[in-house]
Amino acid sequence: MIQTLLFLVLTVLMVVALIEILLLSAYCVIARIRKKMNPNLLIRIKKTAIFFAVVMILNVGLIIHSQLTASTPHIVDGNGNKPENSIAELKKLELNGRKQWISLRGWNKDAPVLLFLAGGPGGTQMAAVRHELAELEKHFVVVNWDQPGSGKSYYAEKTENITAETYIQDGYALTEYLKERFSQEKIYLMGESWGSALGIFLVDKYPESYHAFIGTGQMVAFADTERMDYEKALEIAKSKGNTTVTKRLIANGKPPYYGKDMVWKSAVYLNYLGAYMAENPEIHNSGYNTLRDILSSEYGLLDKINFFRGIINTYNHVYQQLYTIDMRTDYTKLDVPVYFLLGRHDVN
């Protein structure tokens, strides 16, 4: 939290100093033309430039320090003691030549391994899972993976090169790493939203590596999902007399969307449905607390920036590639046990 505030303060100072340099330089040019140059202006520009350079160096240093000191908190019991055989670590791996990050958390490192696949593509839930699903850590070694193009792994691959196959390849490589490290023949796989689709891809292709798959917010047919979300949001907006949202939805037209603004068009109905669910008293915990999650210790300052870049850039690029998938016809049989956890109040 302190690092983030200091970063914001230094960034503001950098911007202010840069603006002053530009204004003073422009004034100097005008003064030279008018032959009314004030020597003190050059001195002031020099001092401001030095100040700008110092603040920039401090900011870069702060970013590097935050990246190097990012960590996941220790597992502790009710008395604040660390269980003897617990595990809590952030680890950088190379999967198929791509450098990526995982977190590993559990009360007993000899427990079964559960690999959690975050939503997106481009989403990171490393902190969210720790906060919201901590109970799982008592029964599993919970592994959270920042996939290529998301959070701590944003630079693992160029955004324009990422495809669904990228995630399948790296997901399997990560699975093999976990099996070897923890001496287990199989692991458990759990996926949320986009992660639930990736989980299906993995258990379909490599059933021998997984005990079971658990899907929540399960994706089935991507294009149909977008159309259903759009129509539901439009229906609710009209019933509530929300003309602003209604007009925006109608102006954007029915999905699926393509192009560089796809993410912003989709956000209209996705955010509206999210806000609608947040008003439902039967939903006691939506599971999303973006400010809390982004300020969590797992993310350095650069990771915090990439938290949003992944949601925007990676999602916009990859999601459009998934519209043709329909698991009702493409994945009709799986050779592992499959469990779906579905929220009865989830309209999204």
C-alpha positions in Angstrom: 0.0 0.0 0.0 2.8 2.4 1.0 4.7 1.5 -2.2 1.7 2.2 -4.3 1.0 5.6 -2.7 4.7 6.6 -3.0 4.7 5.5 -6.7 1.6 7.6 -7.4 3.1 10.6 -5.6 6.4 10.3 -7.6 4.5 9.8 -10.8 2.5 13.0 -10.2 5.7 14.9 -9.4 7.3 13.6 -12.6 4.3 14.7 -14.7 4.2 18.2 -13.1 8.0 18.6 -13.6 7.7 17.5 -17.2 4.9 19.9 -17.9 6.9 22.8 -16.3 9.9 21.9 -18.5 7.8 22.0 -21.6 6.1 25.3 -20.7 9.4 27.0 -19.7 11.1 25.7 -22.9 8.2 27.1 -25.0 8.4 30.4 -23.2 12.2 30.5 -23.8 11.6 30.0 -27.6 9.1 32.9 -27.6 11.5 35.0 -25.5 14.4 34.4 -27.9 12.2 35.4 -30.9 11.2 38.6 -29.1 14.9 39.1 -28.0 13.8 39.4 -24.4 15.5 36.4 -23.0 15.7 36.1 -19.2 18.8 34.1 -18.1 17.1 32.9 -15.0 14.7 30.9 -17.1 17.5 28.6 -18.4 18.6 28.1 -14.8 15.1 27.2 -13.7 14.7 24.8 -16.7 18.0 23.1 -15.7 16.9 22.7 -12.0 13.5 21.3 -13.0 15.2 18.9 -15.5 17.5 17.6 -12.7 14.5 17.3 -10.4 12.6 15.3 -13.0 15.6 13.0 -13.6 16.0 12.3 -9.8 12.3 11.6 -9.4 12.3 9.3 -12.4 15.3 7.4 -11.1 13.6 7.0 -7.7 10.4 5.8 -9.4 12.3 3.2 -11.4 14.1 2.1 -8.3 10.8 1.8 -6.4 9.3 -0.3 -9.2 12.3 -2.7 -9.3 12.3 -3.0 -5.5 8.5 -3.8 -5.5 9.0 -6.5 -8.1 11.8 -8.1 -6.3 10.1 -8.1 -2.9 6.6 -9.3 -4.1 5.6 -12.3 -2.0 2.6 -14.4 -0.8 2.0 -14.4 3.0 2.8 -17.4 5.1 0.1 -19.8 6.1 -0.8 -19.2 9.7 -3.2 -21.0 12.1 -5.6 -19.3 14.5 -2.8 -18.6 17.0 -0.6 -16.9 14.3 1.7 -19.9 14.1 3.1 -21.3 10.8 2.2 -25.0 10.3 5.3 -27.1 10.2 4.7 -28.7 6.8 3.0 -25.7 5.1 4.0 -24.1 1.8 3.5 -20.5 0.7 5.7 -19.2 -2.2 5.8 -17.3 -5.4 7.8 -19.0 -8.1 9.0 -18.0 -11.5 9.0 -20.9 -14.1 9.9 -21.3 -17.7 7.1 -23.2 -19.5 7.8 -23.9 -23.2 10.4 -21.1 -23.2 7.9 -18.6 -21.7 8.7 -17.1 -18.2 5.6 -17.3 -16.0 4.7 -17.0 -12.3 2.7 -19.3 -10.0 1.8 -19.1 -6.3 1.8 -22.3 -4.2 -0.1 -22.3 -0.9 -1.2 -25.1 1.4 -1.2 -26.2 5.1 0.4 -29.5 4.1 2.8 -29.7 1.2 2.1 -33.5 1.0 -1.7 -32.8 0.3 -3.1 -33.3 -3.2 -2.3 -30.5 -5.7 -5.1 -28.3 -7.1 -4.2 -26.1 -10.0 -6.6 -23.1 -10.3 -7.1 -21.6 -13.8 -8.1 -18.0 -13.7 -10.7 -16.3 -15.8 -10.0 -14.0 -18.7 -8.1 -14.6 -21.0 -5.7 -12.1 -19.4 -7.1 -12.2 -15.9 -5.1 -12.8 -12.8 -6.7 -14.1 -9.6 -3.6 -15.0 -7.6 -4.7 -12.7 -4.8 -8.4 -13.2 -5.2 -8.2 -17.0 -4.7 -6.0 -16.5 -1.7 -8.5 -14.2 -0.1 -11.7 -15.9 -1.2 -10.9 -19.6 -1.3 -8.5 -19.9 1.7 -10.4 -22.9 3.0 -9.1 -25.0 0.0 -5.5 -24.5 1.3 -6.4 -26.7 4.3 -7.0 -29.7 2.0 -4.8 -29.0 -1.1 -1.7 -27.4 -2.3 -3.5 -24.7 -4.2 -1.5 -23.5 -7.2 -2.5 -20.3 -8.9 -1.1 -19.6 -12.3 -0.7 -16.2 -14.0 -1.2 -17.3 -17.6 0.7 -15.6 -20.5 -0.5 -12.1 -21.0 -1.8 -11.7 -17.5 -0.6 -10.1 -14.2 2.9 -11.3 -13.3 3.2 -13.2 -16.6 2.1 -10.4 -18.8 5.4 -10.4 -20.8 5.6 -14.2 -21.1 4.6 -13.9 -24.8 3.7 -11.0 -27.2 0.0 -10.4 -27.0 -0.5 -10.8 -30.8 1.1 -14.3 -30.6 -1.1 -15.7 -27.9 -3.8 -18.3 -28.8 -5.8 -20.9 -27.0 -3.1 -23.4 -27.9 -0.5 -21.3 -26.1 -2.5 -21.8 -22.8 -3.0 -25.5 -23.5 0.7 -26.1 -24.1 1.8 -24.1 -21.0 -1.0 -25.5 -18.8 0.2 -29.0 -19.6 3.9 -28.1 -19.0 2.9 -26.6 -15.7 0.9 -29.8 -14.8 3.9 -32.0 -15.5 6.1 -29.7 -13.4 3.7 -30.0 -10.4 3.4 -33.8 -10.8 7.2 -34.1 -10.6 7.8 -31.6 -7.9 5.2 -33.1 -5.5 5.7 -36.7 -6.6 2.0 -37.2 -7.6 0.8 -39.1 -10.6 -2.2 -36.8 -11.1 -3.4 -33.4 -9.9 -6.8 -31.8 -9.6 -7.9 -29.0 -12.0 -10.3 -26.2 -11.3 -11.2 -23.4 -13.7 -13.4 -20.3 -13.4 -15.0 -18.6 -16.5 -12.3 -18.7 -19.3 -10.3 -21.0 -17.0 -13.2 -23.4 -17.0 -12.9 -23.7 -20.8 -9.1 -24.1 -20.6 -9.7 -26.9 -18.0 -11.9 -28.8 -20.4 -9.3 -28.4 -23.1 -6.6 -29.9 -20.8 -8.6 -32.8 -19.4 -9.8 -33.7 -22.9 -6.2 -33.8 -24.3 -4.4 -35.2 -21.3 -6.9 -37.1 -19.1 -4.1 -39.3 -17.6 -2.8 -36.2 -15.8 -5.9 -35.3 -13.8 -7.9 -36.8 -11.0 -10.9 -34.6 -11.8 -12.0 -31.3 -13.2 -14.1 -28.7 -11.3 -15.7 -25.9 -13.5 -17.3 -22.8 -12.0 -18.9 -20.1 -14.1 -18.5 -22.8 -16.8 -18.1 -21.6 -20.3 -19.8 -23.8 -22.9 -20.5 -21.8 -26.1 -18.7 -18.5 -26.3 -20.7 -16.7 -29.0 -24.0 -17.8 -27.5 -22.9 -16.7 -24.1 -22.2 -13.2 -25.3 -25.6 -13.0 -27.1 -27.4 -14.2 -24.0 -25.6 -11.7 -21.7 -26.3 -8.9 -24.1 -30.0 -9.8 -24.3 -30.3 -10.2 -20.5 -28.7 -6.8 -19.9 -30.9 -5.2 -22.5 -34.0 -6.8 -20.9 -33.1 -5.6 -17.4 -32.1 -2.1 -18.6 -35.5 -1.7 -20.3 -37.4 -3.0 -17.3 -35.6 -0.5 -15.0 -36.1 2.4 -17.4 -32.3 2.8 -17.8 -32.3 4.6 -21.1 -28.5 5.4 -21.0 -27.5 1.7 -20.9 -30.3 0.7 -23.3 -29.1 3.3 -25.9 -25.5 2.1 -25.6 -26.4 -1.5 -26.0 -28.6 -0.8 -29.0 -25.9 1.4 -30.5 -23.2 -1.3 -30.1 -25.5 -3.9 -31.6 -25.7 -7.6 -30.8 -22.4 -9.5 -30.1 -20.1 -11.2 -30.9 -17.9 -8.2 -31.4 -14.6 -8.0 -33.3 -11.9 -5.4 -33.5 -9.8 -3.3 -31.1 -12.8 -2.0 -29.2 -14.4 -5.4 -28.6 -13.5 -5.3 -24.9 -15.1 -1.9 -24.4 -18.4 -3.0 -26.1 -18.6 -6.2 -24.1 -17.9 -4.3 -20.9 -21.2 -2.4 -21.3 -23.3 -5.5 -20.6 -20.9 -7.4 -18.5 -20.4 -4.5 -16.0 -24.2 -3.9 -16.0 -25.0 -7.5 -15.2 -22.3 -7.4 -12.5 -23.8 -4.3 -10.9 -27.3 -5.9 -11.1 -26.1 -9.0 -9.3 -24.4 -6.9 -6.6 -27.8 -5.5 -5.7 -29.2 -8.9 -5.0 -29.4 -9.5 -1.3 -29.1 -13.3 -1.8 -25.6 -12.8 -3.1 -23.5 -12.4 0.1 -20.1 -12.2 -1.5 -19.5 -11.4 -5.1 -15.9 -12.6 -4.8 -14.5 -9.5 -6.5 -12.6 -6.8 -4.7 -10.4 -5.3 -7.3 -8.8 -2.7 -5.0 -8.0 -5.2 -2.3 -6.6 -7.7 -4.9 -4.5 -5.3 -6.8 -2.9 -4.0 -3.6 -2.0 -7.5 -2.4 1.6 -8.4 -1.8 1.8 -10.9 -4.7 1.9 -8.0 -7.2 4.8 -5.5 -7.6 4.1 -2.1 -9.1 4.6 -3.3 -12.6 2.4 -6.3 -12.0 -0.4 -3.9 -10.7 -0.2 -2.0 -14.0 -0.3 -5.3 -16.0 -3.2 -6.5 -13.9 -5.3 -4.1 -16.0 -3.3 -4.4 -19.3 -4.1 -8.1 -19.3 -7.8 -7.6 -18.8 -7.9 -5.1 -21.6 -5.2 -6.1 -24.2 -5.0 -9.8 -23.8 -8.7 -10.3 -23.4 -9.4 -8.2 -26.4 -7.0 -10.2 -28.6 -7.7 -13.8 -27.5 -11.4 -13.8 -26.7 -12.4 -13.1 -30.3 -10.6 -16.4 -31.2 -13.0 -18.4 -29.0 -16.3 -17.6 -30.6 -16.4 -20.8 -32.7 -16.1 -23.1 -29.7 -19.2 -24.9 -28.6 -18.6 -27.6 -26.1 -22.0 -29.1 -26.6 -20.7 -30.5 -29.9 -16.9 -30.3 -29.6 -16.4 -31.9 -26.2 -19.2 -34.4 -25.7 -17.2 -37.0 -23.7 -14.4 -36.6 -21.2 -12.5 -39.4 -19.5 -12.2 -37.8 -16.1 -14.8 -37.0 -13.4 -16.3 -33.5 -14.0 -18.0 -31.3 -11.4 -19.8 -28.0 -12.2 -20.3 -25.5 -9.4 -23.0 -23.1 -10.6 -24.4 -20.0 -8.8 -28.2 -20.1 -8.7 -28.3 -16.2 -8.7 -25.6 -15.8 -11.4 -27.2 -14.1 -14.4 -23.9 -13.6 -16.2 
